[in-house]
Amino acid sequence: MKKDFMYGVSTSAFQIEGDDGKQGRGLSVWDSFCERKGTVYQNENAKVAADHYNRLQEDLDLLAGLNVNAYRFSVSWPRVLPEGTGKINDKGVDFYDRLIDGLLQRGITPFLTMYHWDMPQSLSDKGGLQNDDFTKWFEEYADVLVRKYGDRVKYYITFNEPINVVHSSYYSGAFAPGYRLNEWQTMQCLHRMLTAHGRARNVIRSVPDSKAGMAMSTFEEYPVCASLRGIEAAKEKFFQKDLASESIDAYLDPVYFGKYPDRLYEKFPALNENRYAEDLKLIIGKDDILCFNNYSGTPVDEGGKSVARESGAPLTAMGGVVDPNGLYWGCKFLAERYKAPLYVTENGVACNDIVALDGKVHDLNRVDFLERHLVVVRRLIDEKADIRGYFVWSFLDNFEWLFGYTKRFGLVYVDYQTLKRTPKDSYHWYAEYIRAHKK
């Protein structure tokens, strides 16, 4: 690994911070979504979560003990701007000041995500991504973050997992705020999100030596047979889906090539209108970094069809298969198409962790998972792939969206009754791995 390779961990604000009602934070769409009965497991919410807001110093020390040189966190938009625009919440700004300063004091590079799904409820009430003003709202938010933290933060992710931001929130309705729009309406939301990304990226680039990008999730298709035909079939399936809102190329082609894939202009003739062409001039900008969130893989045959798993394939607590091939081929496909520096910004596994009688958490399945995927990262680097960082999801056990507190991804176990932190075996393994591989 290169000397400046980033070994890190990732979190998101809503999933760990908590809100005791005294912090000046506004409501987000996920606060409201949690109030809908039957939406989240056992009607749980994130009002306490891991209480990271009140336990910041303890968590910073745990980060230092991991030997990581980077930490990817998200800023809560409604914590900084309770109404989404306008008046700034000084308590919120101060919290992230203390977080960023604490990281730098410990030799850890801050890697800031602007939007990890928690849109201010006040802006969602105005339509959220259905409102053309969203691009300006997000630009104002980006400007606040850059003005407050740009002297110390150089790495920025505008949107985490755009497919979930658009498709899961505005088409399928699975995630907050739970809209179920038609395909063209959802395509318009996608376009507004990309325009907001372009505006925010321009703000970020006012910071000397800054790096900006988005963190993409994928369906992780890879060729079960690495023939030329098999690779091409998997690659096509990887980038293109029947729905634009689930297609990676619909999000990244405009950023890197300045246009949508041809099939989308055929499907949505209105995209040919001048207003969209003008927005694309803002969207194109060839992001400085391309971030990739990976958890599994999906094998496909030479016809692009998914291949059934063998009996007894190893499963995670989320029900997915342990399959590092998704990371390997996903990185290759993204690097070949967009030719941008890659960061694996999420990679991890949910396990059924318990505190053993000896007071420790022996999560050997997670250790094995991480080791398998870091072997893939080293292989890609040996093959000259431009991969510059690897972040484990997640640093702490957290509120896992629709699953409430039933799924544990953390390297640090959180007792949700006492909020006591217990570093797991994987925490100690990762700390030693980093120590051994730093040069």
C-alpha positions in Angstrom: 0.0 0.0 0.0 1.2 3.5 -0.6 2.2 5.6 2.3 -0.8 8.0 2.0 -3.3 5.2 1.5 -6.3 5.9 3.7 -7.4 3.2 6.2 -10.6 4.4 7.8 -14.0 3.7 9.2 -17.4 5.2 8.3 -20.5 6.4 10.1 -23.5 8.6 9.4 -25.0 11.3 11.6 -28.5 10.1 12.0 -27.5 6.5 12.8 -25.2 7.4 15.7 -25.5 10.9 17.0 -28.9 11.0 18.9 -30.8 14.1 19.8 -31.9 14.8 23.4 -34.0 17.8 22.4 -31.5 20.3 23.8 -29.1 20.5 20.8 -31.0 22.9 18.5 -31.3 20.3 15.8 -34.3 20.4 13.5 -36.4 17.4 12.4 -35.3 15.3 9.5 -37.4 13.1 7.2 -36.1 10.1 9.1 -37.3 11.4 12.4 -40.8 11.7 10.8 -40.5 8.3 9.1 -39.7 6.6 12.4 -43.0 8.0 13.8 -45.0 6.0 11.2 -46.1 2.8 12.9 -44.9 -0.3 11.3 -42.2 1.4 9.3 -39.2 0.6 11.5 -38.7 -2.6 13.5 -40.5 -2.4 16.8 -41.3 1.3 16.0 -37.7 2.2 17.1 -36.1 5.6 16.5 -32.8 7.3 16.6 -33.4 9.8 19.4 -30.6 8.2 21.4 -28.9 5.9 18.8 -25.3 5.5 20.0 -25.4 8.9 21.8 -22.3 10.0 19.8 -23.1 13.6 20.3 -22.6 13.4 24.1 -19.8 10.8 24.0 -17.6 12.5 21.4 -14.4 12.4 23.3 -14.7 8.8 24.2 -15.4 7.9 20.6 -12.5 10.0 19.3 -10.2 8.1 21.6 -11.6 4.8 20.3 -10.9 6.0 16.7 -7.3 6.8 17.7 -6.9 3.3 19.1 -7.9 1.8 15.8 -4.8 3.3 14.1 -7.0 4.7 11.3 -5.7 7.7 9.4 -9.1 8.7 8.0 -12.6 8.9 9.3 -15.7 9.3 7.1 -18.6 10.9 8.9 -21.7 12.8 7.8 -23.0 16.2 8.9 -26.6 16.3 9.8 -28.1 19.0 7.6 -30.9 19.8 10.2 -28.4 20.0 13.0 -26.5 22.8 11.2 -29.5 24.4 9.5 -32.6 23.4 11.5 -35.0 24.8 8.8 -32.8 23.6 5.9 -31.9 27.2 5.0 -31.4 30.5 6.8 -30.5 30.6 10.5 -27.5 28.5 11.6 -27.5 26.4 14.7 -24.3 27.4 16.6 -24.5 24.3 18.8 -24.5 22.1 15.7 -21.6 23.9 14.0 -19.7 23.7 17.3 -20.2 19.9 17.5 -18.6 19.3 14.1 -15.8 21.8 14.9 -15.0 19.7 18.0 -15.2 16.5 16.0 -12.9 17.8 13.2 -10.4 19.3 15.6 -10.4 16.1 17.6 -9.6 14.1 14.5 -6.8 16.3 13.4 -5.3 16.3 16.9 -5.1 12.5 16.6 -3.6 12.5 13.1 -6.9 11.4 11.5 -8.0 13.0 8.2 -11.7 14.1 8.1 -13.7 12.7 5.2 -17.0 14.7 5.3 -20.3 13.5 3.8 -22.8 16.3 3.3 -25.9 14.3 2.8 -26.5 10.8 4.2 -30.3 10.7 3.7 -31.5 13.0 6.6 -33.1 15.9 4.7 -34.6 18.6 6.9 -38.3 17.9 7.3 -39.0 21.6 6.6 -37.6 21.2 3.1 -39.3 17.9 2.5 -42.6 19.7 3.3 -41.8 21.9 0.3 -41.3 18.8 -1.9 -37.7 18.0 -1.3 -36.2 16.7 -4.6 -39.5 17.4 -6.3 -38.9 21.2 -5.9 -36.5 22.9 -8.4 -35.3 25.0 -5.5 -33.6 22.0 -3.9 -30.5 22.7 -5.9 -30.2 26.2 -4.3 -31.0 24.8 -0.9 -28.2 22.3 -1.1 -25.8 24.9 -2.5 -26.5 27.1 0.5 -25.9 24.2 2.8 -22.6 23.3 1.1 -21.5 26.9 1.3 -22.1 26.9 5.1 -20.0 23.7 5.5 -17.2 25.0 3.3 -17.1 28.3 5.1 -17.1 26.7 8.5 -14.8 23.7 7.9 -13.0 24.3 4.6 -9.8 25.4 6.4 -9.5 21.9 7.9 -11.5 19.5 5.7 -10.3 18.7 2.1 -12.3 15.6 1.3 -16.1 15.9 0.6 -18.8 13.5 -0.5 -21.9 15.4 -1.6 -24.5 12.5 -1.6 -24.2 9.1 -0.1 -25.7 6.3 -2.3 -27.7 8.4 -4.8 -29.7 5.4 -5.8 -31.2 5.3 -2.3 -31.5 9.1 -2.2 -33.6 9.0 -5.4 -35.1 5.6 -6.0 -35.7 4.3 -2.5 -37.0 7.6 -1.2 -39.1 8.8 -4.2 -39.9 5.8 -6.4 -40.2 2.7 -4.2 -41.1 4.6 -1.1 -39.1 2.2 1.0 -37.0 4.9 2.7 -37.9 8.4 4.1 -39.8 10.4 3.0 -41.6 7.5 1.4 -42.9 9.0 -1.9 -44.1 6.7 -4.8 -43.6 8.8 -7.9 -43.8 7.6 -11.5 -40.6 7.1 -13.6 -40.5 10.5 -15.2 -41.1 12.3 -11.9 -38.4 10.2 -10.3 -36.1 11.0 -13.2 -36.6 14.7 -12.5 -35.7 14.1 -8.9 -32.5 12.4 -10.1 -31.7 15.4 -12.3 -32.2 17.9 -9.5 -29.9 15.8 -7.2 -27.2 15.9 -9.9 -27.6 19.6 -10.4 -27.3 20.1 -6.7 -24.2 18.0 -6.7 -22.7 20.2 -9.5 -23.5 23.3 -7.5 -22.0 21.9 -4.3 -18.9 20.7 -6.1 -18.2 24.2 -7.4 -18.5 25.5 -3.8 -16.1 22.8 -2.6 -13.6 23.6 -5.2 -13.2 27.0 -3.7 -11.2 25.2 -1.0 -7.5 24.8 -2.1 -6.6 21.1 -2.6 -10.1 19.9 -2.0 -11.5 16.7 -3.4 -15.2 16.2 -4.2 -17.3 13.2 -5.3 -20.4 11.0 -4.6 -20.5 7.6 -2.9 -22.2 5.1 -5.2 -23.9 1.9 -4.1 -24.4 -0.8 -6.8 -26.1 -4.2 -7.3 -22.6 -5.6 -7.5 -22.9 -7.8 -10.6 -19.8 -9.7 -11.7 -19.1 -12.4 -14.3 -19.4 -15.9 -13.1 -17.3 -16.8 -16.1 -14.5 -14.3 -16.9 -14.7 -14.7 -20.6 -14.9 -11.6 -22.8 -18.6 -12.3 -23.4 -19.2 -12.9 -19.7 -17.4 -9.7 -18.6 -19.3 -7.6 -21.1 -22.6 -9.0 -20.0 -21.8 -8.4 -16.3 -20.6 -4.9 -17.0 -23.8 -4.0 -18.9 -25.9 -5.3 -16.1 -23.7 -3.5 -13.5 -24.3 -0.1 -15.1 -27.8 -0.4 -16.6 -31.1 -1.4 -15.1 -34.7 -1.2 -16.4 -35.3 1.8 -14.3 -33.1 4.9 -14.7 -33.3 5.5 -10.9 -31.5 2.2 -10.3 -28.9 2.6 -13.0 -25.3 3.7 -12.1 -24.7 5.2 -15.5 -27.7 7.5 -15.1 -26.0 9.1 -12.2 -22.3 9.1 -13.2 -22.3 9.5 -17.0 -23.6 13.1 -16.7 -20.9 13.9 -14.2 -18.0 12.4 -16.2 -19.3 12.7 -19.8 -21.8 15.6 -19.6 -24.8 13.6 -20.9 -27.2 10.9 -20.0 -27.0 7.5 -21.6 -28.7 7.6 -25.0 -31.5 5.2 -24.0 -32.7 7.7 -21.4 -33.2 10.4 -24.1 -35.3 7.9 -26.0 -37.3 6.9 -22.9 -37.7 10.5 -21.7 -37.8 12.9 -24.7 -38.3 15.9 -22.4 -34.6 15.4 -21.4 -33.7 16.9 -24.8 -35.2 20.3 -23.7 -32.8 23.1 -23.3 -33.3 23.5 -19.6 -31.8 20.0 -19.0 -28.9 20.7 -21.4 -28.1 23.9 -19.5 -28.1 22.0 -16.2 -25.7 19.4 -17.6 -23.2 22.1 -18.2 -23.2 22.5 -14.4 -23.3 18.8 -13.7 -20.3 17.8 -15.7 -17.1 18.3 -13.8 -15.3 14.9 -13.6 -15.4 14.5 -9.8 -12.0 14.5 -8.1 -12.8 11.1 -6.4 -15.2 8.3 -7.1 -16.4 6.5 -3.9 -17.9 3.0 -3.9 -19.9 1.3 -1.1 -19.8 -2.5 -1.3 -21.2 -5.3 0.8 -21.6 -8.4 -1.5 -21.7 -9.5 -5.1 -24.2 -10.9 -7.6 -22.9 -13.5 -10.1 -24.3 -13.3 -13.6 -23.9 -15.6 -16.6 -22.9 -14.7 -20.2 -26.5 -13.7 -20.9 -26.5 -11.3 -18.0 -28.8 -13.4 -15.8 -28.2 -13.9 -12.1 -26.8 -17.3 -11.2 -28.3 -19.2 -8.3 -26.0 -19.6 -5.3 -24.7 -23.0 -4.2 -26.4 -24.6 -1.3 -25.0 -23.5 2.0 -23.5 -20.2 0.7 -22.2 -18.2 3.7 -24.8 -15.5 4.7 -24.5 -12.4 6.7 -27.0 -11.3 9.4 -28.6 -9.1 6.7 -29.2 -12.2 4.6 -26.6 -11.3 1.9 -23.9 -13.6 0.7 -20.3 -13.1 1.7 -18.8 -12.5 -1.8 -15.7 -10.3 -2.3 -16.0 -10.7 -6.1 -18.5 -7.8 -6.0 -15.8 -5.5 -4.7 -13.2 -6.7 -7.1 -15.3 -6.4 -10.3 -17.1 -3.3 -9.1 -13.9 -1.4 -8.7 -12.6 -2.6 -12.1 -15.8 -1.6 -13.9 -16.0 1.8 -12.3 -12.3 2.5 -12.8 -12.4 1.5 -16.5 -15.4 3.6 -17.3 -14.8 6.8 -15.4 -11.0 6.7 -14.8 -11.2 8.5 -11.5 -9.3 7.8 -8.2 -11.4 5.2 -6.2 -12.2 5.1 -2.5 -14.0 2.1 -1.0 -16.0 4.2 1.4 -18.2 1.5 2.9 -17.4 -2.2 3.2 -18.6 -4.3 6.2 -20.9 -7.0 7.5 -23.7 -7.4 10.0 -23.1 -10.2 12.5 -25.1 -11.5 15.4 -22.7 -10.1 17.9 -23.0 -10.8 21.7 -20.9 -9.9 24.7 -19.4 -13.2 25.8 -19.0 -14.4 29.4 -15.5 -13.1 29.3 -16.8 -9.6 28.6 -15.5 -9.5 25.0 -17.1 -9.7 21.6 -15.6 -12.5 19.5 -16.8 -11.5 16.0 -14.6 -13.9 14.0 -17.0 -13.8 11.0 -16.4 -10.1 10.7 -12.6 -10.5 10.9 -12.8 -13.1 8.2 -15.0 -10.8 6.0 -12.7 -7.9 6.3 -9.6 -9.9 5.6 -11.1 -11.4 2.5 -12.0 -7.9 1.2 -8.7 -6.4 2.0 -7.0 -9.2 0.0 -9.1 -8.0 -2.9 -8.0 -4.4 -2.3 -4.4 -5.4 -2.3 -4.9 -7.5 -5.5 -6.5 -4.5 -7.3 -3.6 -2.3 -6.3 -1.1 -4.9 -7.5 -3.0 -4.8 -10.8 -2.4 -1.0 -10.9 -5.9 0.1 -10.0 -6.0 3.6 -8.6 -7.5 2.8 -5.2 -6.6 5.3 -2.5 -8.6 4.3 0.5 -10.7 1.7 2.3 -13.3 2.4 5.0 -15.0 -0.2 7.1 -18.7 0.2 7.8 -19.0 0.8 10.5 -17.1 2.3 13.4 -19.9 1.8 16.0 -23.0 -0.3 16.1 -25.9 2.0 15.1 -29.5 2.6 14.2 -29.8 0.5 11.0 -32.7 2.3 9.3 -35.7 0.1 8.8 -34.1 -2.7 10.9 -33.8 -0.5 14.0 -31.2 -1.9 16.4 -31.3 -5.5 15.3 -28.3 -5.4 12.9 -24.8 -4.8 14.2 -22.2 -3.6 11.7 -19.8 -1.9 14.2 -16.2 -2.7 15.1 -17.3 -1.3 18.5 -20.2 -3.0 20.3 -22.8 -0.6 21.7 -25.0 -1.7 24.6 -28.1 0.2 23.8 -29.3 0.1 27.4 -26.2 1.5 29.0 -24.4 2.9 25.9 -21.2 1.2 27.1 -18.7 0.7 24.3 -16.9 -2.6 23.9 -14.2 -2.9 21.1 -14.8 -6.2 19.3 -12.2 -8.7 18.2 -12.5 -7.1 14.7 -11.6 -3.7 16.2 -8.3 -5.1 17.5 -7.7 -7.1 14.3 -8.2 -4.0 12.1 -5.9 -1.9 14.3 -3.2 -4.5 14.1 -3.7 -4.9 10.3 -3.3 -1.1 9.8 -0.2 -1.0 12.0 1.4 -3.9 10.1 0.6 -2.4 6.6 1.4 1.2 7.1 4.7 2.2 5.4 
